[in-house]
Amino acid sequence: MALNRPRILRWLDLRFHTGFSEWLSHVYYDEDFTALLSLIDFCADNEIQQRATMVLDLLLLDMALNSFHGVFGSTHGRAYENTKKWASNEGTTDTAKLLFGMGQYSGFDNMSAVAFALSSYRVPPIIIAIAQDLARPAMENRQRMGIRVDDGARWGLDYDNFEDGMMWLTLEAYMHPRTAALTLRMFDAFNWWDNHFFAAFKPYRSLLNILRKTHLVKPLARALVWDLCRNTREQVNITTYRTPDYMLSCAQDYRPGYGGDQQHIWQATLGPDAVCFTTHPAKLEGVSPNYWEGSGQLPRAAQVKNVVFVVYNLHRKPALYVPTRHFFTHAWLPCEQFDVVIECDGWIFARKGDGYLALYSQQPYRWHTDAASEKTHNEIIADGKHNIWICELGRRADDGDFETFMTRITGARLEFSGSNVIYESPTQGKLKFGWQGTLRQNGREVRLAGYGRYENPYVRADFSAETITIRHDNHTLTLDWQNGHREID
């Protein structure tokens, strides 16, 4: 206990101030919930119990802000193929049903629902109310999570000792130029060369040892950073826009051109399985990143409320980990999960209830039939190294009937010039975006970075704030980290 108490408190401190590097992960929040509940229920240390409770509050707030009728259908720092495609496969779906009363009990792969059911922890009423506040015509949430490896000093982290090395591994910063030498020292000290989790490193052991002797590890890491640091999850700025009929979420301008691991950059959600997203396949099959899981190369994506641009600029650069072999991008749009799917003037339109979706590919597209269900269209493929996908969402209450929505979209100005686009959205006005430069809306720059810890109708808190106060209707939750005080009103 004496050895690990400072470690646990340090970890909790970083999580409260910066959130989780695997942001909004419906895979790993399930495990984070369970670990925190274990500290709350079993730790013989009042301070750890209290601070674990406060971090758990924020994790549940994340989930409440970025869920749609029980579906955690947001951007994710880590997601698997099945968990993106099917809400019943989310690791948090049973937890959302238990705590928020929405969604379904699937029993697919969930441990935290049982832990919550047996725990002394009770969800603050305000968090439940936020999750259920779905009649609000529109809710826009911005938040910043994670840290930058180069900002280690700000967080009291060095690059040359094992204690800090373990913290860097929470970002999976194995081969970042700042941390690569430290990682290899830890491999030697703890015999991680034979650990199956690090199996990808073992074939390169001899090469890495030569590079260490010649002091070339850092130059190599810097030269191949786009590939070797694809696992690294650095700071992210997130936006989620939710209405009663749809939700759109995006990791804004997140590491464009880097290799991807299991990051899920954007998603449109109109129902439990009525979702849409795009990826660049890293490989046709095998371990991630693969065809649907993760990305071969990350796009430059940006969202303005109900509109998102996803720009791909695929390159063939030297790589040790995952070389680029495929030059196409694709979209997941499971037709059988929508009420109507119509193609018109290059746009693909879909309706689910009173929610509408419009999808456009700069490059010509084709449908690929899922081999498991030959009569169903799920995948849209667009060949080419360069492509821009556009997705705009709408709903009956704002846009009229579905036909009117389609007419307004197809009649909107849309111009491409290389990796740049001008789109005069019927709802958001003139939007300009591309692989480089700013996102502009009606001539004004749209902020894609520097978000607060939370920016939404319920809570405004600076990044790394010491006190976070959440308000909704007659409910208030105040988390005062400096004094370890938690107040529910």
Kinemage of the C-alpha trace (Angstrom):
@kinemage 1
@onewidth
@group {chain A} dominant
@subgroup {mainchain}
@vectorlist {calphas} color= white
{ca met a 1} P 0.000 0.000 0.000
{ca ala a 2} L 2.839 2.399 0.786
{ca leu a 3} L 4.397 1.707 -2.617
{ca asn a 4} L 1.262 2.006 -4.698
{ca arg a 5} L -0.719 4.731 -2.922
{ca pro a 6} L 1.299 7.550 -4.586
{ca arg a 7} L 0.966 5.833 -7.958
{ca ile a 8} L -2.800 5.516 -7.683
{ca leu a 9} L -3.217 9.118 -6.539
{ca arg a 10} L -0.978 10.350 -9.338
{ca trp a 11} L -2.982 8.389 -11.904
{ca leu a 12} L -6.290 9.697 -10.534
{ca asp a 13} L -4.947 13.262 -10.562
{ca leu a 14} L -4.011 13.057 -14.235
{ca arg a 15} L -7.348 11.476 -15.136
{ca phe a 16} L -9.368 14.170 -13.361
{ca his a 17} L -7.462 17.012 -14.977
{ca thr a 18} L -7.048 15.600 -18.496
{ca gly a 19} L -9.439 12.698 -18.942
{ca phe a 20} L -8.500 9.409 -20.570
{ca ser a 21} L -6.126 9.019 -23.514
{ca glu a 22} L -8.464 6.302 -24.854
{ca trp a 23} L -11.169 8.931 -25.079
{ca leu a 24} L -14.830 7.921 -24.896
{ca ser a 25} L -13.935 4.270 -25.481
{ca his a 26} L -16.999 2.053 -25.225
{ca val a 27} L -14.514 -0.817 -25.043
{ca tyr a 28} L -12.330 0.374 -22.163
{ca tyr a 29} L -14.668 2.612 -20.167
{ca asp a 30} L -16.268 -0.688 -19.159
{ca glu a 31} L -12.945 -1.723 -17.618
{ca asp a 32} L -12.211 1.729 -16.183
{ca phe a 33} L -15.608 1.715 -14.458
{ca thr a 34} L -14.908 -1.656 -12.881
{ca ala a 35} L -11.438 -0.705 -11.651
{ca leu a 36} L -12.676 2.559 -10.129
{ca leu a 37} L -15.599 0.805 -8.439
{ca ser a 38} L -13.134 -1.636 -6.901
{ca leu a 39} L -11.232 1.289 -5.367
{ca ile a 40} L -14.475 2.870 -4.142
{ca asp a 41} L -15.764 -0.315 -2.535
{ca phe a 42} L -12.614 -2.005 -1.288
{ca cys a 43} L -9.776 0.496 -0.877
{ca ala a 44} L -8.865 1.080 2.787
{ca asp a 45} L -7.941 4.708 2.121
{ca asn a 46} L -10.554 7.455 2.339
{ca glu a 47} L -8.732 9.863 0.017
{ca ile a 48} L -8.362 7.288 -2.738
{ca gln a 49} L -12.012 6.305 -2.350
{ca gln a 50} L -13.163 9.920 -2.643
{ca arg a 51} L -10.961 10.776 -5.617
{ca ala a 52} L -11.881 7.540 -7.416
{ca thr a 53} L -15.541 8.505 -6.932
{ca met a 54} L -14.937 11.915 -8.499
{ca val a 55} L -13.111 10.459 -11.514
{ca leu a 56} L -15.931 7.942 -11.949
{ca asp a 57} L -18.446 10.799 -11.939
{ca leu a 58} L -16.600 12.383 -14.867
{ca leu a 59} L -16.412 9.120 -16.801
{ca leu a 60} L -20.185 8.762 -16.499
{ca leu a 61} L -20.601 12.412 -17.478
{ca asp a 62} L -18.551 11.670 -20.621
{ca met a 63} L -20.889 8.831 -21.415
{ca ala a 64} L -24.047 10.864 -20.719
{ca leu a 65} L -22.886 13.752 -22.942
{ca asn a 66} L -21.825 11.584 -25.870
{ca ser a 67} L -24.585 8.978 -26.013
{ca phe a 68} L -27.751 8.785 -28.081
{ca his a 69} L -30.701 6.904 -26.553
{ca gly a 70} L -28.319 4.513 -24.784
{ca val a 71} L -25.906 4.157 -27.723
{ca phe a 72} L -22.360 5.361 -26.987
{ca gly a 73} L -22.076 6.320 -30.651
{ca ser a 74} L -19.356 8.963 -30.458
{ca thr a 75} L -15.784 9.217 -31.657
{ca his a 76} L -13.614 6.814 -29.641
{ca gly a 77} L -9.956 6.591 -28.715
{ca arg a 78} L -10.318 2.817 -29.015
{ca ala a 79} L -13.062 0.815 -30.707
{ca tyr a 80} L -13.316 -2.556 -32.400
{ca glu a 81} L -15.098 -3.420 -35.635
{ca asn a 82} L -18.135 -5.021 -34.048
{ca thr a 83} L -18.492 -2.382 -31.338
{ca lys a 84} L -18.622 0.407 -33.930
{ca lys a 85} L -21.080 -1.336 -36.177
{ca trp a 86} L -23.532 -2.790 -33.665
{ca ala a 87} L -24.618 -1.073 -30.440
{ca ser a 88} L -25.437 -4.426 -28.846
{ca asn a 89} L -21.726 -5.230 -28.976
{ca glu a 90} L -20.632 -2.124 -27.071
{ca gly a 91} L -18.950 -2.909 -23.776
{ca thr a 92} L -21.027 -0.200 -22.102
{ca thr a 93} L -24.485 -0.994 -23.455
{ca asp a 94} L -25.622 -2.946 -20.368
{ca thr a 95} L -24.208 -0.219 -18.129
{ca ala a 96} L -26.140 2.493 -19.981
{ca lys a 97} L -29.343 0.471 -19.661
{ca leu a 98} L -28.811 -0.099 -15.940
{ca leu a 99} L -27.779 3.446 -15.011
{ca phe a 100} L -29.620 5.631 -17.539
{ca gly a 101} L -32.617 3.420 -18.363
{ca met a 102} L -31.947 3.530 -22.111
{ca gly a 103} L -30.647 1.058 -24.674
{ca gln a 104} L -30.673 -2.654 -24.053
{ca tyr a 105} L -29.255 -5.459 -21.972
{ca ser a 106} L -27.129 -7.463 -24.374
{ca gly a 107} L -24.843 -9.479 -22.102
{ca phe a 108} L -22.307 -9.417 -24.899
{ca asp a 109} L -19.077 -8.328 -23.199
{ca asn a 110} L -19.781 -6.270 -20.104
{ca met a 111} L -18.394 -6.367 -16.578
{ca ser a 112} L -19.203 -2.935 -15.171
{ca ala a 113} L -23.002 -3.314 -15.029
{ca val a 114} L -22.626 -6.089 -12.464
{ca ala a 115} L -20.050 -4.045 -10.551
{ca phe a 116} L -22.408 -1.035 -10.468
{ca ala a 117} L -25.323 -3.220 -9.374
{ca leu a 118} L -23.331 -4.517 -6.391
{ca ser a 119} L -21.493 -1.292 -5.541
{ca ser a 120} L -22.093 1.277 -2.827
{ca tyr a 121} L -21.609 3.978 -5.487
{ca arg a 122} L -24.719 5.803 -6.653
{ca val a 123} L -24.847 7.831 -9.847
{ca pro a 124} L -25.478 11.534 -9.154
{ca pro a 125} L -29.026 12.350 -10.347
{ca ile a 126} L -27.746 15.173 -12.547
{ca ile a 127} L -25.730 12.766 -14.702
{ca ile a 128} L -28.785 10.575 -15.246
{ca ala a 129} L -30.803 13.696 -16.125
{ca ile a 130} L -28.199 14.790 -18.705
{ca ala a 131} L -28.210 11.356 -20.338
{ca gln a 132} L -32.008 11.493 -20.531
{ca asp a 133} L -32.190 15.105 -21.739
{ca leu a 134} L -33.012 14.029 -25.274
{ca ala a 135} L -35.983 16.315 -25.913
{ca arg a 136} L -33.615 19.314 -26.105
{ca pro a 137} L -33.721 20.487 -29.757
{ca ala a 138} L -29.918 20.502 -29.947
{ca met a 139} L -27.021 19.958 -27.563
{ca glu a 140} L -23.447 20.714 -28.564
{ca asn a 141} L -20.628 19.367 -26.432
{ca arg a 142} L -16.941 20.179 -26.817
{ca gln a 143} L -14.246 18.697 -24.635
{ca arg a 144} L -10.513 18.173 -24.579
{ca met a 145} L -8.890 14.984 -23.318
{ca gly a 146} L -5.381 13.580 -22.983
{ca ile a 147} L -1.954 15.221 -23.033
{ca arg a 148} L 0.826 15.782 -25.549
{ca val a 149} L 4.026 13.801 -25.093
{ca asp a 150} L 6.057 16.954 -25.689
{ca asp a 151} L 4.277 18.614 -22.746
{ca gly a 152} L 5.636 16.177 -20.165
{ca ala a 153} L 7.092 18.891 -17.929
{ca arg a 154} L 3.665 20.493 -17.511
{ca trp a 155} L 2.381 17.285 -15.948
{ca gly a 156} L 5.502 16.481 -13.934
{ca leu a 157} L 6.566 13.716 -16.332
{ca asp a 158} L 10.164 13.058 -17.383
{ca tyr a 159} L 11.503 10.840 -20.149
{ca asp a 160} L 14.207 8.929 -18.303
{ca asn a 161} L 12.731 7.057 -15.295
{ca phe a 162} L 10.573 3.965 -15.053
{ca glu a 163} L 7.805 5.518 -12.923
{ca asp a 164} L 7.167 8.113 -15.607
{ca gly a 165} L 7.697 5.456 -18.252
{ca met a 166} L 4.681 3.566 -16.940
{ca met a 167} L 2.611 6.744 -17.223
{ca trp a 168} L 3.777 7.235 -20.818
{ca leu a 169} L 2.634 3.708 -21.608
{ca thr a 170} L -0.918 4.757 -20.709
{ca leu a 171} L -0.686 6.809 -23.914
{ca glu a 172} L 0.948 3.868 -25.700
{ca ala a 173} L 3.931 6.121 -26.405
{ca tyr a 174} L 6.230 3.165 -27.037
{ca met a 175} L 8.342 4.599 -29.842
{ca his a 176} L 7.743 8.312 -29.629
{ca pro a 177} L 11.026 10.162 -30.205
{ca arg a 178} L 10.837 11.431 -26.624
{ca thr a 179} L 10.205 8.070 -25.000
{ca ala a 180} L 11.680 5.369 -27.309
{ca ala a 181} L 14.994 5.026 -25.440
{ca leu a 182} L 13.191 4.753 -22.101
{ca thr a 183} L 10.799 2.132 -23.480
{ca leu a 184} L 13.671 -0.072 -24.662
{ca arg a 185} L 15.363 0.209 -21.259
{ca met a 186} L 12.121 -0.999 -19.687
{ca phe a 187} L 11.971 -3.882 -22.171
{ca asp a 188} L 15.396 -4.996 -20.934
{ca ala a 189} L 14.680 -4.456 -17.251
{ca phe a 190} L 11.384 -6.357 -17.201
{ca asn a 191} L 12.032 -8.855 -20.029
{ca trp a 192} L 9.167 -7.487 -22.084
{ca trp a 193} L 10.791 -8.829 -25.248
{ca asp a 194} L 9.096 -12.143 -24.431
{ca asn a 195} L 5.779 -10.625 -23.388
{ca his a 196} L 3.108 -11.566 -25.924
{ca phe a 197} L 1.561 -8.102 -25.635
{ca phe a 198} L 4.750 -6.634 -27.135
{ca ala a 199} L 5.246 -9.380 -29.722
{ca ala a 200} L 5.443 -6.854 -32.565
{ca phe a 201} L 8.739 -5.536 -31.162
{ca lys a 202} L 10.600 -8.826 -30.875
{ca pro a 203} L 11.490 -9.271 -34.597
{ca tyr a 204} L 13.253 -5.902 -34.472
{ca arg a 205} L 15.245 -6.546 -31.306
{ca ser a 206} L 18.600 -6.996 -33.051
{ca leu a 207} L 18.059 -3.935 -35.225
{ca leu a 208} L 17.005 -1.846 -32.249
{ca asn a 209} L 20.039 -2.937 -30.241
{ca ile a 210} L 22.326 -1.836 -33.077
{ca leu a 211} L 20.520 1.478 -33.292
{ca arg a 212} L 20.872 1.940 -29.538
{ca lys a 213} L 24.621 1.388 -29.677
{ca thr a 214} L 24.947 3.888 -32.511
{ca his a 215} L 22.551 6.396 -30.888
{ca leu a 216} L 20.171 6.223 -33.816
{ca val a 217} L 16.983 5.200 -31.992
{ca lys a 218} L 15.687 8.756 -31.653
{ca pro a 219} L 16.447 9.719 -35.284
{ca leu a 220} L 14.690 6.560 -36.482
{ca ala a 221} L 11.682 7.243 -34.278
{ca arg a 222} L 11.518 10.784 -35.611
{ca ala a 223} L 11.825 9.690 -39.255
{ca leu a 224} L 9.100 7.037 -38.948
{ca val a 225} L 6.960 8.776 -36.355
{ca trp a 226} L 3.844 8.609 -38.564
{ca asp a 227} L 4.003 4.791 -38.459
{ca leu a 228} L 5.737 3.923 -35.181
{ca cys a 229} L 3.491 6.241 -33.159
{ca arg a 230} L 0.194 5.149 -34.677
{ca asn a 231} L -0.700 3.597 -31.292
{ca thr a 232} L 0.113 6.758 -29.369
{ca arg a 233} L -2.995 8.571 -28.185
{ca glu a 234} L -2.154 12.175 -27.651
{ca gln a 235} L -4.441 15.063 -26.800
{ca val a 236} L -7.746 15.222 -28.656
{ca asn a 237} L -10.432 17.892 -29.107
{ca ile a 238} L -13.901 16.367 -29.402
{ca thr a 239} L -17.205 17.753 -30.569
{ca thr a 240} L -20.569 16.002 -30.320
{ca tyr a 241} L -23.837 17.436 -31.648
{ca arg a 242} L -27.014 15.729 -30.444
{ca thr a 243} L -30.678 16.213 -31.322
{ca pro a 244} L -33.716 14.046 -30.526
{ca asp a 245} L -33.276 12.279 -33.895
{ca tyr a 246} L -29.519 11.961 -34.481
{ca met a 247} L -26.052 12.473 -33.083
{ca leu a 248} L -22.805 13.415 -34.873
{ca ser a 249} L -19.397 13.225 -33.202
{ca cys a 250} L -15.812 13.884 -34.357
{ca ala a 251} L -12.219 14.029 -33.121
{ca gln a 252} L -11.346 17.419 -34.558
{ca asp a 253} L -8.265 17.615 -36.807
{ca tyr a 254} L -6.749 14.656 -34.936
{ca arg a 255} L -3.244 13.705 -36.159
{ca pro a 256} L -4.031 13.800 -39.914
{ca gly a 257} L -1.686 11.646 -41.995
{ca tyr a 258} L -0.502 9.575 -39.048
{ca gly a 259} L -1.003 5.864 -39.062
{ca gly a 260} L -4.056 4.791 -37.137
{ca asp a 261} L -4.430 2.081 -34.532
{ca gln a 262} L -7.943 1.553 -33.150
{ca gln a 263} L -9.021 5.184 -33.080
{ca his a 264} L -12.533 5.878 -34.339
{ca ile a 265} L -12.497 9.405 -35.731
{ca trp a 266} L -16.130 10.184 -36.469
{ca gln a 267} L -19.590 8.672 -36.438
{ca ala a 268} L -23.155 9.605 -37.289
{ca thr a 269} L -25.763 7.783 -35.194
{ca leu a 270} L -29.476 7.672 -35.988
{ca gly a 271} L -30.336 4.449 -34.178
{ca pro a 272} L -28.725 1.533 -32.331
{ca asp a 273} L -27.281 0.106 -35.549
{ca ala a 274} L -28.210 2.888 -37.984
{ca val a 275} L -24.754 4.435 -38.064
{ca cys a 276} L -22.281 5.801 -40.598
{ca phe a 277} L -18.506 6.295 -40.507
{ca thr a 278} L -15.484 6.030 -42.810
{ca thr a 279} L -12.005 4.508 -42.542
{ca his a 280} L -8.909 3.870 -44.635
{ca pro a 281} L -8.286 0.095 -44.493
{ca ala a 282} L -4.799 -0.794 -43.258
{ca lys a 283} L -5.080 -4.374 -44.504
{ca leu a 284} L -7.763 -6.695 -45.821
{ca glu a 285} L -7.689 -8.985 -42.789
{ca gly a 286} L -5.641 -9.823 -39.713
{ca val a 287} L -4.965 -8.025 -36.457
{ca ser a 288} L -5.777 -4.358 -36.097
{ca pro a 289} L -5.465 -1.992 -37.715
{ca asn a 290} L -7.277 -3.905 -40.432
{ca tyr a 291} L -10.196 -3.531 -42.820
{ca trp a 292} L -12.696 -1.847 -40.485
{ca glu a 293} L -10.867 -1.661 -37.184
{ca gly a 294} L -8.730 1.430 -36.839
{ca ser a 295} L -7.150 3.099 -39.872
{ca gly a 296} L -4.203 2.631 -42.154
{ca gln a 297} L -3.837 6.422 -42.185
{ca leu a 298} L -5.905 8.927 -40.271
{ca pro a 299} L -7.926 11.558 -42.121
{ca arg a 300} L -8.192 15.242 -41.391
{ca ala a 301} L -11.724 15.502 -40.064
{ca ala a 302} L -13.669 18.500 -38.806
{ca gln a 303} L -17.262 19.032 -37.736
{ca val a 304} L -19.568 22.054 -37.584
{ca lys a 305} L -22.657 21.014 -35.649
{ca asn a 306} L -24.519 18.659 -38.047
{ca val a 307} L -21.908 18.669 -40.853
{ca val a 308} L -18.589 16.820 -40.957
{ca phe a 309} L -15.770 16.827 -43.520
{ca val a 310} L -13.384 13.860 -43.663
{ca val a 311} L -10.347 14.463 -45.887
{ca tyr a 312} L -8.001 11.607 -46.819
{ca asn a 313} L -4.551 12.248 -48.282
{ca leu a 314} L -2.996 8.796 -48.479
{ca his a 315} L 0.753 8.552 -48.919
{ca arg a 316} L 3.306 5.800 -49.429
{ca lys a 317} L 6.092 6.458 -46.932
{ca pro a 318} L 8.664 4.075 -45.425
{ca ala a 319} L 7.144 2.073 -42.570
{ca leu a 320} L 8.223 -0.688 -40.191
{ca tyr a 321} L 4.918 -1.425 -38.524
{ca val a 322} L 2.048 -1.132 -41.015
{ca pro a 323} L 3.065 -0.206 -44.586
{ca thr a 324} L 0.390 1.423 -46.736
{ca arg a 325} L -0.810 -1.115 -49.309
{ca his a 326} L -4.360 -0.023 -50.128
{ca phe a 327} L -5.367 3.243 -51.720
{ca phe a 328} L -9.082 3.495 -51.189
{ca thr a 329} L -11.409 4.635 -48.429
{ca his a 330} L -14.804 3.283 -47.524
{ca ala a 331} L -17.945 4.103 -45.571
{ca trp a 332} L -20.086 1.857 -43.401
{ca leu a 333} L -23.780 2.468 -44.093
{ca pro a 334} L -25.928 -0.616 -43.308
{ca cys a 335} L -28.951 -0.114 -45.526
{ca glu a 336} L -31.116 -2.670 -43.724
{ca gln a 337} L -30.859 -0.596 -40.529
{ca phe a 338} L -32.411 2.482 -42.149
{ca asp a 339} L -36.017 2.940 -43.230
{ca val a 340} L -35.070 4.367 -46.627
{ca val a 341} L -31.842 4.693 -48.627
{ca ile a 342} L -31.872 6.737 -51.852
{ca glu a 343} L -29.091 7.798 -54.245
{ca cys a 344} L -29.521 11.119 -56.027
{ca asp a 345} L -27.099 13.467 -57.838
{ca gly a 346} L -24.036 11.817 -56.318
{ca trp a 347} L -25.432 11.946 -52.782
{ca ile a 348} L -26.504 8.934 -50.732
{ca phe a 349} L -29.470 9.720 -48.498
{ca ala a 350} L -30.771 7.634 -45.613
{ca arg a 351} L -33.664 8.066 -43.208
{ca lys a 352} L -34.253 6.488 -39.813
{ca gly a 353} L -37.505 7.595 -38.247
{ca asp a 354} L -37.438 11.389 -38.322
{ca gly a 355} L -33.643 11.556 -38.639
{ca tyr a 356} L -31.934 12.140 -42.005
{ca leu a 357} L -28.433 11.523 -43.320
{ca ala a 358} L -26.718 12.728 -46.503
{ca leu a 359} L -23.322 11.314 -47.557
{ca tyr a 360} L -21.095 12.416 -50.436
{ca ser a 361} L -17.782 11.137 -51.789
{ca gln a 362} L -15.518 13.369 -53.888
{ca gln a 363} L -14.310 10.298 -55.789
{ca pro a 364} L -16.711 7.994 -57.645
{ca tyr a 365} L -18.074 5.317 -55.349
{ca arg a 366} L -19.437 1.804 -55.617
{ca trp a 367} L -21.367 -0.465 -53.292
{ca his a 368} L -19.711 -3.616 -52.026
{ca thr a 369} L -22.000 -6.371 -50.851
{ca asp a 370} L -21.189 -7.884 -47.478
{ca ala a 371} L -20.177 -11.507 -48.109
{ca ala a 372} L -22.070 -12.607 -44.995
{ca ser a 373} L -25.346 -11.178 -46.319
{ca glu a 374} L -25.226 -11.105 -50.081
{ca lys a 375} L -28.518 -9.252 -50.505
{ca thr a 376} L -27.555 -6.372 -48.235
{ca his a 377} L -25.547 -3.268 -49.015
{ca asn a 378} L -23.413 -2.068 -46.124
{ca glu a 379} L -20.156 -0.785 -47.569
{ca ile a 380} L -19.424 2.084 -49.965
{ca ile a 381} L -15.944 2.099 -51.545
{ca ala a 382} L -14.184 5.061 -53.149
{ca asp a 383} L -10.877 4.394 -54.902
{ca gly a 384} L -8.024 6.857 -54.895
{ca lys a 385} L -5.278 8.294 -52.697
{ca his a 386} L -7.193 11.509 -52.176
{ca asn a 387} L -10.817 11.759 -51.188
{ca ile a 388} L -13.176 13.969 -49.250
{ca trp a 389} L -16.272 12.537 -47.607
{ca ile a 390} L -19.032 14.917 -46.514
{ca cys a 391} L -21.853 13.988 -44.170
{ca glu a 392} L -24.742 16.246 -43.186
{ca leu a 393} L -27.532 15.244 -40.824
{ca gly a 394} L -31.029 16.619 -40.505
{ca arg a 395} L -34.442 15.897 -39.025
{ca arg a 396} L -38.093 16.519 -39.720
{ca ala a 397} L -38.514 19.145 -36.992
{ca asp a 398} L -35.764 21.318 -38.501
{ca asp a 399} L -35.700 20.416 -42.203
{ca gly a 400} L -39.214 19.395 -43.145
{ca asp a 401} L -39.939 16.075 -44.811
{ca phe a 402} L -37.236 13.797 -46.218
{ca glu a 403} L -37.842 14.880 -49.810
{ca thr a 404} L -37.375 18.525 -48.877
{ca phe a 405} L -34.136 17.664 -47.068
{ca met a 406} L -32.829 15.876 -50.172
{ca thr a 407} L -33.819 18.727 -52.477
{ca arg a 408} L -32.023 21.300 -50.361
{ca ile a 409} L -28.852 19.182 -50.175
{ca thr a 410} L -28.668 18.353 -53.876
{ca gly a 411} L -29.293 21.990 -54.734
{ca ala a 412} L -26.460 23.241 -52.543
{ca arg a 413} L -23.214 24.501 -54.095
{ca leu a 414} L -20.435 21.898 -53.841
{ca glu a 415} L -16.997 22.462 -55.370
{ca phe a 416} L -13.771 20.475 -55.050
{ca ser a 417} L -10.254 21.622 -55.861
{ca gly a 418} L -7.693 18.926 -55.119
{ca ser a 419} L -7.916 18.218 -51.392
{ca asn a 420} L -10.090 21.274 -50.727
{ca val a 421} L -13.838 21.697 -50.724
{ca ile a 422} L -16.396 24.492 -50.647
{ca tyr a 423} L -19.858 23.391 -49.552
{ca glu a 424} L -22.769 25.751 -49.031
{ca ser a 425} L -24.679 23.755 -46.459
{ca pro a 426} L -28.416 24.482 -46.279
{ca thr a 427} L -28.091 24.668 -42.484
{ca gln a 428} L -24.541 25.893 -41.758
{ca gly a 429} L -23.861 28.238 -44.653
{ca lys a 430} L -20.684 28.447 -46.712
{ca leu a 431} L -18.077 25.996 -45.411
{ca lys a 432} L -14.476 25.754 -46.668
{ca phe a 433} L -12.096 23.013 -45.613
{ca gly a 434} L -9.162 20.969 -46.884
{ca trp a 435} L -6.070 19.005 -46.022
{ca gln a 436} L -4.386 22.206 -44.894
{ca gly a 437} L -5.563 25.518 -43.556
{ca thr a 438} L -8.480 26.407 -41.345
{ca leu a 439} L -12.115 25.381 -41.409
{ca arg a 440} L -14.120 28.474 -42.305
{ca gln a 441} L -17.838 29.051 -41.913
{ca asn a 442} L -19.234 32.060 -43.749
{ca gly a 443} L -15.731 33.513 -43.843
{ca arg a 444} L -14.995 33.055 -40.139
{ca glu a 445} L -12.538 30.517 -38.744
{ca val a 446} L -14.052 27.638 -36.791
{ca arg a 447} L -12.077 26.669 -33.687
{ca leu a 448} L -10.866 23.053 -33.906
{ca ala a 449} L -8.468 22.980 -30.943
{ca gly a 450} L -7.905 24.510 -27.534
{ca tyr a 451} L -11.246 23.308 -26.183
{ca gly a 452} L -11.952 23.407 -22.462
{ca arg a 453} L -12.213 20.336 -20.309
{ca tyr a 454} L -15.952 20.657 -20.946
{ca glu a 455} L -17.943 23.170 -22.989
{ca asn a 456} L -21.671 22.421 -23.136
{ca pro a 457} L -24.989 23.677 -21.690
{ca tyr a 458} L -24.424 21.805 -18.429
{ca val a 459} L -20.794 22.504 -17.558
{ca arg a 460} L -18.045 24.934 -18.540
{ca ala a 461} L -14.618 24.067 -17.201
{ca asp a 462} L -11.175 25.049 -18.392
{ca phe a 463} L -8.787 22.301 -19.381
{ca ser a 464} L -7.051 21.056 -16.244
{ca ala a 465} L -9.575 22.866 -14.016
{ca glu a 466} L -9.369 22.231 -10.269
{ca thr a 467} L -13.126 22.549 -9.790
{ca ile a 468} L -15.828 21.233 -12.125
{ca thr a 469} L -19.429 22.276 -11.457
{ca ile a 470} L -22.270 20.646 -13.400
{ca arg a 471} L -25.777 22.161 -13.446
{ca his a 472} L -29.045 21.017 -14.993
{ca asp a 473} L -32.590 21.944 -13.952
{ca asn a 474} L -32.527 21.834 -10.135
{ca his a 475} L -29.517 19.515 -9.895
{ca thr a 476} L -25.913 20.471 -9.174
{ca leu a 477} L -22.755 18.407 -8.818
{ca thr a 478} L -19.554 20.120 -7.677
{ca leu a 479} L -16.204 18.347 -7.795
{ca asp a 480} L -13.478 20.286 -5.958
{ca trp a 481} L -10.312 18.328 -6.664
{ca gln a 482} L -7.890 20.479 -4.690
{ca asn a 483} L -9.811 19.976 -1.452
{ca gly a 484} L -11.100 16.503 -2.299
{ca his a 485} L -14.679 17.694 -1.881
{ca arg a 486} L -17.691 16.288 -3.736
{ca glu a 487} L -21.103 17.899 -3.292
{ca ile a 488} L -24.404 16.713 -4.773
{ca asp a 489} L -27.304 19.166 -4.563
